[in-house]
Amino acid sequence: MGVPKATLPFGPETMLQRVVRLLGTVVSPVVVVAAREQALPELPHGITVTRDEREQKGPLEGLRAGLRALPSSVGIAYVTSCDVPLLVPAFVERMVGLLGDHDIAVMEIEGFPHPLSAVYRRDTLPQVEALLAEDRLRPVFLFDTVRTRRVRPEEMTVVDPQLRTLRNLNTRADYLEALSEAGLSPAI
């Protein structure tokens, strides 16, 4: 897309700023995980920023860093990426509500889990670290290790009818379509 997704303009803010703002309406604290040298846009006061310790370890490394950065008083975390500017806050609340006594609640569509649209208990950290130590980097390995609630689309369409929260932007066409849906004009 020509610029890193976190700093991609989305209306008067960047995509990361927008996702942080939207999440901040329903969860607290908000922790942003970035790659070691990744530049980030300015974020609101009170946002915790942490970095991956190891490069090229994928979403499990980001999950490890984020869970470790949470205050000890926080037992669960909704995990998402920075490229979901159409995130619906009620989706996050519903996912948290569906966790129940499970360790993870993950959105799954036609057998495909969405590990970056999921709720994780902080208590899964030892399993995450064990998988990283074994170089087993696919989140599905974690889902198979702990009590995982696989959330079906029909359980979420009541709060997010088009499942816009799951739409990450990978191409310029995705970006332009999301801007249009949000009623915004492209900046690049």
Backbone hydrogen bonds in HBPLUS format (Angstrom, degrees):
<---DONOR---> <-ACCEPTOR-->    atom                        ^
c    i                          cat <-CA-CA->   ^        H-A-AA   ^      H-
h    n   atom  resd res      DA  || num        DHA   H-A  angle D-A-AA Bond
n    s   type  num  typ     dist DA aas  dist angle  dist       angle   num
A0007-THR N   A0004-PRO O   3.04 MM   3  5.63 138.9  2.22 114.9 125.0     1
A0008-LEU N   A0005-LYS O   3.14 MM   3  4.98 160.9  2.18 102.7 108.6     2
A0016-LEU N   A0006-ALA O   3.27 MM  10  4.71 159.6  2.32 125.1 126.2     3
A0015-MET N   A0008-LEU O   2.80 MM   7  5.64 135.8  2.00 150.0 163.7     4
A0010-PHE N   A0013-GLU O   2.60 MM   3  5.45 163.4  1.63 167.2 163.7     5
A0018-ARG N   A0014-THR O   2.93 MM   4  6.15 156.7  1.98 151.8 158.2     6
A0019-VAL N   A0015-MET O   2.96 MM   4  6.23 165.7  1.98 156.7 159.5     7
A0020-VAL N   A0016-LEU O   2.90 MM   4  6.07 168.0  1.91 158.6 162.0     8
A0021-ARG N   A0017-GLN O   2.90 MM   4  6.04 158.0  1.94 144.7 151.2     9
A0022-LEU N   A0018-ARG O   2.89 MM   4  6.12 168.1  1.90 156.4 159.2    10
A0023-LEU N   A0019-VAL O   2.89 MM   4  6.03 167.7  1.91 153.3 157.1    11
A0024-GLY N   A0020-VAL O   2.86 MM   4  5.91 153.9  1.93 145.7 153.5    12
A0025-THR N   A0022-LEU O   3.18 MM   3  5.53 156.7  2.24 106.2 113.2    13
A0026-VAL N   A0023-LEU O   2.92 MM   3  5.64 163.4  1.95 123.4 128.6    14
A0027-VAL N   A0023-LEU O   2.90 MM   4  5.91 145.5  2.02 159.3 168.4    15
A0048-THR N   A0030-VAL O   3.18 MM  18  6.48 158.2  2.23 163.3 161.8    16
A0032-VAL N   A0048-THR O   2.75 MM  16  6.13 166.3  1.77 166.2 169.7    17
A0050-THR N   A0032-VAL O   2.87 MM  18  6.26 162.7  1.90 165.4 169.9    18
A0034-ALA N   A0050-THR O   2.96 MM  16  6.39 154.0  2.02 149.7 157.4    19
A0052-ASP N   A0034-ALA O   2.88 MM  18  6.25 149.2  1.97 157.7 165.1    20
A0038-GLN N   A0035-ALA O   3.23 MM   3  5.10 157.1  2.29 103.5 110.4    21
A0047-ILE N   A0044-PRO O   3.30 MM   3  6.05 154.9  2.36 139.9 139.8    22
A0061-GLU N   A0058-GLY O   3.15 MM   3  5.76 132.3  2.39 113.5 123.8    23
A0063-LEU N   A0059-PRO O   2.81 MM   4  6.03 154.8  1.87 149.5 156.9    24
A0064-ARG N   A0060-LEU O   2.88 MM   4  6.05 159.0  1.92 144.6 150.2    25
A0065-ALA N   A0061-GLU O   2.96 MM   4  6.19 166.6  1.98 150.6 153.8    26
A0066-GLY N   A0062-GLY O   2.89 MM   4  6.04 162.1  1.93 148.8 154.1    27
A0067-LEU N   A0063-LEU O   2.87 MM   4  6.00 169.8  1.88 156.8 159.4    28
A0068-ARG N   A0064-ARG O   2.99 MM   4  6.08 159.0  2.03 149.6 155.7    29
A0069-ALA N   A0065-ALA O   3.09 MM   4  6.21 136.7  2.28 138.4 149.3    30
A0069-ALA N   A0066-GLY O   3.16 MM   3  5.13 128.0  2.44  93.7 107.3    31
A0070-LEU N   A0067-LEU O   3.32 MM   3  5.41 151.4  2.41  99.7 107.8    32
A0074-VAL N   A0071-PRO O   2.96 MM   3  5.60 168.9  1.97 123.8 127.4    33
A0122-ARG N   A0075-GLY O   2.73 MM  47  5.20 168.6  1.75 139.4 140.6    34
A0077-ALA N   A0120-TYR O   2.84 MM  43  5.35 146.1  1.95 147.2 158.6    35
A0120-TYR N   A0077-ALA O   2.85 MM  43  5.35 161.1  1.88 152.8 156.8    36
A0079-VAL N   A0118-ALA O   2.77 MM  39  5.54 169.1  1.79 171.3 175.2    37
A0118-ALA N   A0079-VAL O   3.37 MM  39  5.54 154.6  2.44 144.4 150.1    38
A0169-LEU N   A0083-ASP O   3.02 MM  86  5.58 139.5  2.19 141.5 153.8    39
A0087-LEU N   A0084-VAL O   3.08 MM   3  5.64 148.6  2.18 127.1 126.8    40
A0091-PHE N   A0088-VAL O   2.83 MM   3  5.39 141.7  1.98 119.6 130.6    41
A0092-VAL N   A0089-PRO O   3.06 MM   3  5.26 118.1  2.46 100.9 114.8    42
A0093-GLU N   A0089-PRO O   3.14 MM   4  6.56 162.9  2.17 153.5 157.4    43
A0094-ARG N   A0090-ALA O   2.93 MM   4  6.08 156.3  1.99 143.1 149.6    44
A0095-MET N   A0091-PHE O   2.91 MM   4  6.18 160.1  1.95 152.1 157.4    45
A0096-VAL N   A0092-VAL O   2.99 MM   4  6.27 161.9  2.03 155.8 160.3    46
A0097-GLY N   A0093-GLU O   2.98 MM   4  6.22 155.5  2.04 145.1 152.1    47
A0098-LEU N   A0094-ARG O   2.92 MM   4  6.19 135.7  2.12 145.5 157.7    48
A0098-LEU N   A0095-MET O   3.16 MM   3  5.08 129.0  2.43  93.1 106.5    49
A0099-LEU N   A0096-VAL O   3.23 MM   3  5.40 155.5  2.29 104.2 111.5    50
A0102-HIS N   A0099-LEU O   2.96 MM   3  5.55 160.7  2.00 143.2 146.1    51
A0103-ASP N   A0147-ARG O   2.70 MM  44  5.16 151.9  1.78 140.2 150.2    52
A0121-ARG N   A0103-ASP O   2.86 MM  18  5.28 143.4  1.99 165.9 167.2    53
A0104-ILE N   A0147-ARG O   3.15 MM  43  6.53 148.6  2.25 153.3 154.8    54
A0149-ARG N   A0104-ILE O   2.70 MM  45  6.00 172.2  1.71 155.8 157.6    55
A0105-ALA N   A0119-VAL O   2.95 MM  14  5.12 152.2  2.03 139.9 147.5    56
A0119-VAL N   A0105-ALA O   2.84 MM  14  5.12 158.4  1.89 145.9 152.8    57
A0106-VAL N   A0149-ARG O   2.89 MM  43  6.27 154.4  1.95 159.2 167.3    58
A0151-VAL N   A0106-VAL O   2.78 MM  45  5.75 160.9  1.82 144.5 150.1    59
A0114-HIS N   A0107-MET O   2.73 MM   7  5.36 148.3  1.83 167.3 167.2    60
A0108-GLU N   A0151-VAL O   2.89 MM  43  5.72 159.3  1.94 164.3 158.0    61
A0109-ILE N   A0112-PHE O   2.97 MM   3  5.17 162.1  2.01 137.6 135.9    62
A0112-PHE N   A0109-ILE O   2.86 MM   3  5.17 162.5  1.89 116.4 121.6    63
A0117-SER N   A0114-HIS O   2.95 MM   3  5.41 137.2  2.14 128.0 125.1    64
A0124-THR N   A0121-ARG O   3.04 MM   3  5.71 168.6  2.05 118.2 121.3    65
A0125-LEU N   A0122-ARG O   3.09 MM   3  5.83 166.2  2.11 124.0 126.6    66
A0127-GLN N   A0124-THR O   3.01 MM   3  5.41 120.3  2.38 110.5 125.1    67
A0128-VAL N   A0124-THR O   2.99 MM   4  6.29 156.5  2.05 155.8 163.4    68
A0129-GLU N   A0125-LEU O   2.89 MM   4  6.12 166.8  1.90 160.2 163.0    69
A0130-ALA N   A0126-PRO O   2.93 MM   4  6.09 150.9  2.01 141.7 149.8    70
A0131-LEU N   A0127-GLN O   2.99 MM   4  6.20 160.5  2.03 147.8 152.3    71
A0132-LEU N   A0128-VAL O   2.98 MM   4  6.26 158.6  2.03 151.2 157.4    72
A0133-ALA N   A0129-GLU O   2.93 MM   4  6.12 156.0  1.99 145.8 152.3    73
A0134-GLU N   A0130-ALA O   3.04 MM   4  6.29 140.0  2.20 141.8 152.4    74
A0134-GLU N   A0131-LEU O   3.17 MM   3  5.06 125.2  2.49  91.8 105.8    75
A0136-ARG N   A0131-LEU O   2.88 MM   5  5.05 162.6  1.91 156.5 153.1    76
A0135-ASP N   A0132-LEU O   2.97 MM   3  4.83 156.1  2.03 101.8 109.1    77
A0141-PHE N   A0138-ARG O   2.98 MM   3  5.77 151.9  2.06 122.9 129.5    78
A0142-LEU N   A0139-PRO O   2.86 MM   3  5.23 125.9  2.16 106.9 120.9    79
A0143-PHE N   A0139-PRO O   3.06 MM   4  6.49 156.1  2.12 149.8 157.1    80
A0144-ASP N   A0140-VAL O   2.98 MM   4  6.18 144.4  2.11 143.7 152.1    81
A0145-THR N   A0142-LEU O   2.94 MM   3  4.99 145.0  2.06 102.1 113.2    82
A0146-VAL N   A0142-LEU O   3.18 MM   4  6.41 149.1  2.28 162.8 167.1    83
A0155-GLU N   A0152-ARG O   2.94 MM   3  5.49 150.8  2.03 116.3 125.4    84
A0156-MET N   A0153-PRO O   2.84 MM   3  5.30 155.1  1.90 115.3 123.7    85
A0157-THR N   A0153-PRO O   3.05 MM   4  6.24 138.2  2.23 156.2 168.7    86
A0159-VAL N   A0156-MET O   3.02 MM   3  5.76 149.5  2.12 119.9 126.7    87
A0160-ASP N   A0156-MET O   2.98 MM   4  6.05 145.6  2.10 147.7 157.5    88
A0163-LEU N   A0160-ASP O   2.78 MM   3  5.01 161.0  1.81 120.0 126.0    89
A0166-LEU N   A0163-LEU O   3.12 MM   3  5.76 151.6  2.21 113.9 120.8    90
A0167-ARG N   A0164-ARG O   3.04 MM   3  5.30 158.4  2.08 110.4 117.3    91
A0175-TYR N   A0171-THR O   3.01 MM   4  6.32 160.5  2.05 150.8 155.9    92
A0176-LEU N   A0172-ARG O   2.85 MM   4  6.12 166.6  1.87 157.4 159.7    93
A0177-GLU N   A0173-ALA O   2.98 MM   4  6.09 159.1  2.02 148.3 154.1    94
A0178-ALA N   A0174-ASP O   2.93 MM   4  6.14 158.5  1.98 150.1 156.1    95
A0179-LEU N   A0175-TYR O   2.94 MM   4  6.20 161.6  1.97 153.6 158.8    96
A0180-SER N   A0176-LEU O   3.02 MM   4  6.19 161.2  2.05 144.9 150.1    97
A0181-GLU N   A0177-GLU O   2.92 MM   4  6.21 160.6  1.96 149.8 154.9    98
A0182-ALA N   A0178-ALA O   2.96 MM   4  6.17 144.2  2.09 145.3 155.2    99
A0182-ALA N   A0179-LEU O   3.11 MM   3  5.07 122.3  2.46  93.7 108.5   100
A0184-LEU N   A0179-LEU O   2.79 MM   5  4.91 173.4  1.80 147.7 145.4   101
A0183-GLY N   A0180-SER O   2.95 MM   3  4.96 154.2  2.02 102.5 110.8   102
